[in-house]
Amino acid sequence: MLLDFLASLSHRRQMPRTLVALLSALLIVPTVAPGVASAQTPRQSTFHVAEGLRDRALKDGTAWTVLESLTTEIGPRLVGTPAMTRAKDWGLAKFESLGFSNIKVEPFSKSSWVRGAESASITGPYDFPLSILGLGGTVPTPPKGIEAEVVVFPAYADLLAAPKGSLTGKIAVVTQPMTRTQDGSGYGAAGVARRSGPSEAARRGAIAFLTRSISTSDLRSPHTGQTRYADDAPRIPAAALGVPDAELIERLSRRGPVRLRLNLASTTSDKTLAWNISADIQGSTRADEVIVIGGHLDSWDVGTGAIDDASGIAITTAAAKLIGDLPRRPARTIRVVMWGSEESGGSSEAYAKEHKDRMGSFVIAGESDLGADRIYALQLPAGALAAPALADVPALMAPLKIIVSREPAPFAGSDTEGLQQAGVPVLSLRQDASRYFDLHHSPDDTLDKVDPEQLSQNVAAWAALLYVIADSDVDFRALAQASK
């Protein structure tokens, strides 16, 4: 009640915002009876502050405000478009307004691809318009399009088994479905068709490639995503089909020949500027030791990138902001990075290159990039559970219904991959991905799909965990080495 009263005073400008923030931060630190505080160990004190952060985060609206702002004011954020420049400026302004310090913009050059007009249709045995999206990076069709008979492959392995020359003059169509899983592992198994299918089809003579959307949805909304052309294969136009349309083509092909017409337009540039944007919550006594977290600022162009990955930006920014509002900062610095080019690649390598001489100062890294549904598990670096300073983490996570896995984090995210390869330990807060791939990379990736309550649970987990790590001297590299 008192927190709500303070917020109302700020809203009515009857009390300065800075004073309201300080009083609110003090309220999340649990009070203890006289004489007890002096008897608390540093670990107990850290635990109580982390508990307060966790519970405060469940009621805090910062993440939703950041998420709504980015998706509404900027919208889709494809690298190489004016929207991405606006997103960069938005990120700078947002960090400044939230009280972060050491705000930096780190530009890097990369190639970019921008979508043009697209269409596809069945032309035989009857006319039927198809729901498609060109894959990121696809080459365009000739201006008048391509029309040809299709060859359908119910599994990607069937395409790989096709002999060279067997697809000459044909359009290859892979209709393999994606399996729905909580941990998102079905994506890797199905996604290879999107990433490598065009080159494999071209090696066998195909003039175009279509894949069933890498999606668990049953709607006609197609799902885009980056494709990767091999250097030793021709580059052919490539697109994703809405799931029911892919199933229709597969059924028709069992009855006889099917012909399709495909038109894809796009532009590419080899000299596009992108940016990694970062800001710090400065540590107190060990400020040169940095915890790196964040999400990616770019998105695909067909939705507003709410779950992928404005949510990750919002979650990590809000968690760090809560810690920054405390009357006493933790020992270590927490750095939030808005990585500028995850979808088409480049931000991970650019950030690792920019900071190659400071890798030893990075304590641990993590990324939020799987939407905004509930976190169900935490994975820490190998050996981390042996650290006394982290002994209370399971108790902190339990009220949020998060288990602490004994399995070490194998991966933290595409944007932290460069740091991980350079030896920086990583953590993973595993989100429930059961419905994520219904929406991912599609026109349905919009703000209304985010559940504010689950979003807040994410912030609570990140804030509590980050505070414990930041207020410790845990050496994750040494623990990993000792665990071998």
N, C-alpha and C positions, 0 to 999 in steps of 0.2 A: 504493500500500500504506500509506504513512504517513497519508494522508488518512483511509483506512478505520480505521486504528488510533486516530487522534484522535477519530473519530466514536464508536468503541466506548467510549473512555474517558468521553466525554460521556454516552453512554447509560447507563453504569454509575455515573454521577455521581462518577467519580474525578477529574474535572477540570471546573472551571466552564465552562458553555456559552460565555460571553463570551470566555474565553481560547482555547477551541477554535476559535471563529469567527475570532479574530484570527490564530492560527497557520495556519489553513486558507487565509485570504485571502492571507497572505504567501507561501504555497506556490504560488499561481497566478501570481506575478510571476516571470518567467524570470530565472535567475541568469546573470551574465556574468563573464568572467575579470577579475582585478584590472587596473585601468587602462583597461578598455574602457568601463565604465559612464559615466565622466566624459566619454568621447568621443562618447556617444550624443547625437543631436539630439533636441529635444523630440518631433518627429514619430516618430522611431524608438522612443523610450521609450513613447509612446502606443500605437504599433502592437504592441509586445511585451506590454503589459498587456492590450490588446484580444484578442490571440491567446490569452493565458492565460485570460481570461474565457470566450472561445468554447469552449476545450477543457474547462474546468471545468464549464461549463453542460451539456455532453453527458453528464456523469455526476451532475449535481446533481438531487436529488429534490424540490426545493421546489415546482416547478410541479405535479407530480402530487399532492403533499400538499394544496396549495391547492384543486386541482380536485376531488379526492375529498372534501374537507371540505365544500365548497359544495354539491355535488350530493347528498351523503349526509345532511348535517345540516340543510340547508334544503330541498332538493328543488325543485319547480317554483316560479317566482318571478314571478307575474303581478301587475302593478301593480294596487293596489286590494284585495289580499288580505293576510291576516295574515302570510303567508310573506314578503312583500316587506318588512314591518317587521322580521322576523327577519333577513332578508338584510342590511338596513342595519346592524343591530347586529353581525352577523357580520363585515361589512366593516371596521367600526371596530376590533373586537377583533383581526382578522387583521393590519391595518396596525400596530397597537401591538405585537403579539407578534413581528412581523418587524423591528422596530426603525426604522420610518419616523418622520418628524417632521412637524410642521405639519399634523396630521390634521384635516380639516374635513368637516362635513356641511352641504350647501347645499340646503335644502328648496325645493320649488317646487310650485305647485298645477296640477292638470290634471284632465281627465276620465278615467274608467276604465270598463272593461267587464268583467264577470265571467260566465263560462259557466254555464248551467243544464243541465237534462236535454235531450238531443237524440236524434232518431231519424229515419230515413227508410226508405222501402221502395217497391219497385215493386208496384203493385196491379193492373196489367194490361199485357200479356196474361196474367200469372200473378203470384202473390205471391212476393216475394223481398226479404229485408232488405238494406239498403245500408249500407256503411261510410262515415260522413260526419263532418265536424267543422264547426261553425259558424265562419264567418270572424270575425275580431276586429272588434268594433264593430257586428256585424249587429243589426238589430232582430229581436225575437222574432216568431214566428208567432202567430196567435190561439191561445188555450189548447187548442182542439180540433184545431189543425193546419190544413194546407192540402192539398187533393188536387186535382190538375189534370193535363191532358195536357201532355206536354213537346214542346218544339221544340228539336232538336239542331243545334248549329253546330260543324262540325268545325274551324273556325278562328275566331279572334276577329274577323277582318276580315269574316267572313260575318255575324256579329251586327251589326256597324256598317253593313253594307249593307242590312240588313232595314229596310223602311219603317216609319214610325211607325204604330201601331195594329195591326201585323201579329201582335203577341204578346199581344193583349188576352185576359186570363183564362188565360194559359198560364204554364208554368214554363220559363224559358230555361236550356239546358244547353250550355256550351262545353266541347268535348272536345279542344282543341288540346294536343298533347304538348309537353313541354319537351325541348330538345336538351342532351345532356351535353357540357360543355366544361371544359377545364382551368382557364380563368380565370373561370368562372361567368357568362359573358355570356349564356348561354341563359336565365338567370333573368329578366333584364330584359325580354327579348322575350316570354316566356310570362306573366310576372307581371302584365302590364297587365290581363289578363282578371280576375284576382282583385281588383286595386285599383279598376278602373273599370267592370268588367262589370255589377255590380248596377245602377248608375245608368243605363248605356246600355240594359240590358234594360227597366228601368222606363220609360224614355222611349218605348219601343215598346209599352208596355201590359202587360208581364209582371207577375205577382203574386209571383214568387219567382225566384231565380237560383241555379244550381249550376255549379261549374266543376270540371273534372278537376284534381286536386291539382297544384300547381306543384312538380313532383317528377320526378326521373329514376328513381325506383324502379318496380319492377313488382309491388310488394306491395299488399295491400288497406289498409294503414295510411294513413289520410288525413292531409293536411298542411294545417294552418291558416295564418293570417297575416292581417294587417290589411287591411280594405277601406276605401275612402274614398268616402263618399257625396257626390255633387255637390249644391250648394245648390238647383239648379234642376230637380231630378228627385225623384219620390217615393222614399221609402226602403222597400225590399222585403227580406224575409228572404233571407240568402245563406249558402251553405255550400260546402265542398269535398268532392268524392267521392274515395274510394280509386281508384287508377288502373284496376284491372281492372273495377271497377263502372262507371266512366265509359265504358270500352270496351264493356261489355255493353249499356248503354243505347243507345250509338251503333249497335251491330249490330241490336238489337231495332227501333230506329226505322226501319231500312231495310226492315223486313218489315211494318210497320204501326204504328198508334197505340200509344203507351206512356203509361201513367198512373203518377204518383208521389204518394206521401203524405209530407209533411214536417212535423216538429215541432221547433221551436227555442225554447228558453227562455234568458233572460239578464237581467241587471240592469246598469244604468249609473248613474254618479254624475258630476256636474259639478264636484265639489269634493273630489278625492282629493289626498293629499299624496304626493309622490315626493321622492327625494333623490339628488343627485350627491355622491359621497364621494371625497375626494382626500387624498393624502399625498405627502410629498416625501423624496427623497434629496438633502439639502442640498448645493449646490455649495461649492467652496472660495473661489476668487478672483473669480468672476463669478456669485455666487449669485442675483443679481436677474434673470439671464437663465434662462428656464425652458423646458425641453423637455416637452411635454404628450403623454402616451401613455395607453393604457388599453383597457378593454373594457366591455361593458355588463352590469350586474348582473341586470337583469330577464330573464325568459324567458317563453315560452308555458307553458300550464298542463298540457299533455298528456304531456310527458316531464320529464326533470330538467335540461334545458338544458345538457347537457355540452359539446356542440360549439357551441351558440349560447346564451350565449357565456361559460360558465364557463371554457372553454379560453382565451379572450382575456384574461379577468381573471387566470388563472393564469400565462400566458406573460409578460405585461407586468410583473406583480408580481414574479415570480421573477427576471426579467432585471434589474430595478431593485435588488432585494435583493442580488444578486450584486455589483453595483457598490457598493452601500452597505457591503458587508462588506470592501471594499478598505482597506488601511492608509492610502492617500491618496485622498481623494475627487477626482473630476474638477472642472474649474473651474465648470461650469454645474450648475444644479439640474435634477433629473429628477423630474417629477410624474406619479404614476400616478392616473388617475381611474377610479372605478367608476361609470359613467354609469347613472342610475337608471330611465330609461324610453325605451329605443330601440324596442322592438317596437311600441308604440302611439304613439311619438313624444313629443317634449317636452324630452328631456334636452339635446339639442344647443342648442336655442334658449335654454334656461334657463342653461346654462353660459356661453354667449356673452354673454348679458345681464348675468350676475353679474360677468363679467370684462371688460366693454366698455371700461373705462378703463385696462386693463392689457394690451391686445392687443400693444402695442409690445414688451413684455417677453417675449412668447412667441416663442422662436427657431424652433421647428418643431413640428408635431403629427402624430401617427399613431395608428391604432387597429388592434387585432387582433380581427377579427370575421368570420372565414371558417373556423372550425373549428380543427383541430389537425394537419392533414396538412402535409406538407413545404412549406416555402417554396422556390420555384424561381426567383424574380426579385425584384430590388429596384429601385424607382423613387424617385428623389430629385427635389427641386424643379428647375426649369429652371436651367441654368447651373451646378449644383452640382458637376459632374464637373470643372470648371475650377479648383476650389479645391485648392491644394497639400495642405492638411491632410486632404483626403479621397482623395488619390491612391492610398493603400494599401487602400481599401475593397474593390476587386475581389479583391485577394489574400486579404483576410480572409474573404470570402464563398466563395471558390473551393473550399476543403475541404468546405464544406457543400453543394456543388453548386448554388450560387445564382449566377445571372448578374446583373450590374449593367446594367440597361437604359439605353440612351441616350435613351429616351423619358421625359419628365418625368412625375411622378406626377399623374394627372388628378383623383384623388379618394383620400381616406384612410379614409373611413368615415362612416356616418350621424351619429355623435356628434361628429365633428370638423368636420362640414359648416359649422356656424355660425362656427367659428374660421376656416375657409378663406374663407368669404364676407367675413369681416372683414379679410382680407389676411394671415393667418398661413400661411406656407409649410407644405406637407404632404409626407410620405413614405408609401410603400406597400411593404410586404413581402408579395409576392403568394404566397398559399398555393395548393396544388393543390386545386381544388374538384371534381375528377372524381367523387367519391362524396359530397360534402357535401350535395347536394340529394336524395340517397336518404334522408337522415335529418332534415334541417332542418324545424323546425316540426311534428314528428310525435311520436307516442309512442315512436319508436325513438331519439330523441335522449337517449341514456343513456351512462353512464360507460364501459361495456364497448366502446363504439365508438371510443374514443380509444386510439391507439397511443402508448405512453410514449416510444418511441424518436423518433418524429416530433415529439411534443410537445417533447422536449428539443432537437431541431434548431431549432425555432422560438425557444426561449429563447436558444440560442447565437447565432443571427443577431441577435436584438434586443439582447442584452447587448453584443456586440462593436461593433455599429453605434452604439448609444447612447453607449458610452464614447468613441468617436472624436469624435462630434459634441459631447458634453458637455465634452470636454477641449480643445476648439478655440475659435477666435473667428470661425468662419465666419458671414458675414452672408448668409443665403439670400435675403433680399429684394433686396439689392444685386446679387447674382449673377444673379438672375432678370431684374432690370432691365437689366443689362449684356448679357444674352443676346438681348434683343429686337432 
